Amino acid sequence: MRWFLVSVLLVLGTRVLAHDDAAPSRLAGTAPLEIEKPLDEQMLDGLHRYCLRQLAESPTKRHGKWARDVASIEAHNSSVAEQRKRFQALIGAIDHRTTAAGQGRFELLASLDQSSILARRNQVVVHQVRWPVIEGVTAEGLLLVPETIRAGVIALPDADWTPELFCGLHFHEELQPSVLFAGRLAASGCLVVIPTLINRSDEYSGHPDVAYTNQPHREFLYRQAFEVGRHVIGYEVQKVLAAVDLMERYFDARNSDRTNAAIPIGVAGVGEGGLLALYASALDPRLKATLVSGYFQEREAVWQEPIYRNVWALLNEFGDAELAGLIAPRRLVIEASAAVEIAGPPAARAGRRNVAAPGRIANPSLGSVQREFARAAAIYRSLNKESEVSLVIRGEAGHGSAGSEAAIRQFATALGIEPVPAEQLKFWQLEPIAPQEPAAWLLRDRSRQKRQLDELQQHVQKLLHRSPAIRDKRWSRDALTVDPRDPARAVLRRWVREELIGCLPAPQGDFHARSRLLHDNARYSTYEILLDVVDEITASGILLVPKNLAADEKRPVVVCQHGLESRAIDTLSREPEAFKYYKAFAEELVQRGFIVYAPQNPYRGGDRFRTLQRMSNPLRRSLFSYIIAQHEQTLRWLATQPFVDADRIAFYGLSYGGKTAMRVPPLVDGYSLSICSGDFTDWARTIASNDQRFSYLFTSEYEIPEWNMAHVAGYAELAMLMAPRPFMVEAGHRDGGQPSDWVAGEFGKVRRHYDQLGIAERAELEFFDGPHTIHGQGTFAFLHKHLHWLHRNSTSK
């Protein structure tokens, strides 16, 4: 511990005093703190272990959340109907499809100099098509029309394969002929639709007036959509289901006299297309057969995959096996085959910001596929339909190319067709009607990709623009009163906690508090504190205790919260790098007579803390799930200290500490007031705007988007949860992350609420002509004013 103590003393510029009133080496009632490792690293280690264990246990916990009625197929479908709805909401596939209302059709895309027909071969005609999906969003791709139609198939390539490549109209030397099974299915009598998927290129990931990034298109869209409760996965599932709507209507029209059996529709996909095939079929019972290649496996390591596969709360109920259970008893073929392996996002090129999230796609291990398949097969077995689910292992260790003879034959048979023998066809050599140079094909694909990406971004941005009106419907100002025990406020707090933040089990009763003296001077003593929270989760921080405390005196506490990548000690440091942000505000406040506690929050260590968000989101948790639990435990412990007035504990945080000010005190009763510095703004727009220089869309902070926050609670609504407790905002005009007009506009909603409650004096906004830093003028006066008022108010009772 010696090296750590010496470094702290150097930072503080103080010395341990040797006099009669020297502070004890630890606080009364605490055990010695003897851990040598920095406590922020120790905290992150514990959080990682906790998250990994929770993920590993999730399949067992999921099993207990399903109450399948297997008495009959009808009973089973009814018993899982609510899960199907919840899954649909989790992937954001909730917008009304225009095709579901009987509107729209497949539109053949042609021009004066270009037919819609791209190729013919094996009695199959390949058309360029477009079809409507939701308001303002269309799908584009290819339609393969056989001479005789016996079935319909939506064929889904991996995200990096164009429809032309997937059907064999283009050639790629790395793809085996078997992968190009869309053409074979068409030649066998299937009407085949191949949608264009948003790919992993970074070409359009940015804005010409702001910056371009190395984010894959899927991530660039994901970051925007996540904030409004939508997802690139959900959008593409909607495109699949819109195609099903149109196919079904087309087949019904052809069979208007009902003299023939209904024409079946299936879905088949590889890689990212396999994901979409699984998800779409789980939602839509009209899909009679499903083929998933190169995707199906255990998903407890989804946090290591690309971030555009991150789905909030997914693993609480839905692993791949549970989704297979939503397909049951329909035919499902799982093909253990090679995935499209992705080592990470595109390397940043000159002129592009290197801000993409890490994440890789590797070939699923055969053991993982088999274990997940066994869980899926058990569900089919419970329905006496085990014969309807099968696992086809392709090549050695399940890493052969997709499209094996067994997989295609089983899928086709379920649709009532006999697949044309592969050796009779050369679908990877379709003959274009008008041969074009590769550059022309590439240009057409690029323009189509941009159109599809632009449409989805426009849809997201429109939702973002409309989101305040959606929030207003739930956050009726008339519904909340000045009573801190207002039941309506309690309902909203619980809803925000569950929907936006995520909850942990209640902190354990035993704090197992440990402490050590860091430094001591004539005015105050500084202790480092470590507390247990839940399992291996700990809370740590630095406590500053004034020396002039009278016997039995209880004083107010100000919790001083650091920002991103900082340490608790930085809030009292006078070293230049820390001081320019924090102005040693923790030390300034203790010298004013307050007790000060500076917590160590876990947003430190770059990807090491950001992966905590990735691990937590699939379990319906966020980084603030742990931060809130840490603060709750810290407040409980502070309340046990004889010199602390537990009714007067204030919070003051900068930057990420300001984010904490908006998410912790509003949801935790123990804080009597909150001050947000350097963060308060129109938060959803700041996260998801695709044309603003200060948007987090253009930064490396990929953990920042919070699921559906735009429709749950912005900063004004979170501040409403502080009421009737005092709330203040401190903002610098030259703070690059929060434009003053956005700050003022958002705070206007807060002030209106406090005005309507008749407590306008408890809500303040102070601008100052400065950068991203603690100002410490009006905020200090605010602390003195309201903590004194709280004391006077409590002692007069």
Secondary structure, 3 states (H helix, E strand, C coil): CHHHHHHHHHHHCCCCCCCCCCCCCCCCCCEECCCCCCHHHHHHHHHHHHHHHHHHHHHHHHHCCCCCCCCCHHHHHHHCHHHHHHHHHHCCCCCCCHHHHCCCCCEECCECCECCEEEEECCEEEEEEEEEEECCEEEEEEEEEECCCCEEEEEECCCCCCHHHHHCCCCCCCCCHHHCHHHHHHHCCEEEEEECCCCCCCCCCEECCCEEECCCHHHHHHHHHHHCCCCHHHHHHHHHHHHHHHHHHHHHHHCCCCCCCCCCEEEEEECHHHHHHHHHHHHCCCEEEEEEECCCCCCCCHHHCCHHHCCCCHHHHCCHHHHHHHHCCCEEEEEECCCCCECCCCCCCCCEECCCCCCCECCCCHHHHHHHHHHHHHHHHHCCCHHHEEEEECCHHHCCCCCCHHHHHHHHHHCCCCCCCHHHCCHHHCEECCCCCHHHHHHHHHHHHHHHHHHHHHHHHHHHHHHHHHHHHHCCHHHCCCCCCCHHHHHHHHHHHHHHHCCCCCCCCCCCCEEEEEEECCCEEEEEEEEEEECCEEEEEEEEEECCCCCCCCEEEEEEECCCCCCHHHHCCCCHHHHHHHCCHHHHHHHCCCEEEEEECCCCCCHHHHHHHHHHHHHCCCHHHHHHHHHHHHHHHHHCCCCEEEEEEEEEEECHHHHHHHHCHHHCCCCCEEEEECCCCCHHHHHHCCCCCCCHHHCCCCCCCCCCHHHHCCHHHHHHHHCCCCEEEEEECCCCCCCHHHHHHHHHHHHHHHHHCCCHHHEEEEEECCCCCCCCCHHHHHHHHHHHHHHHHHHCC
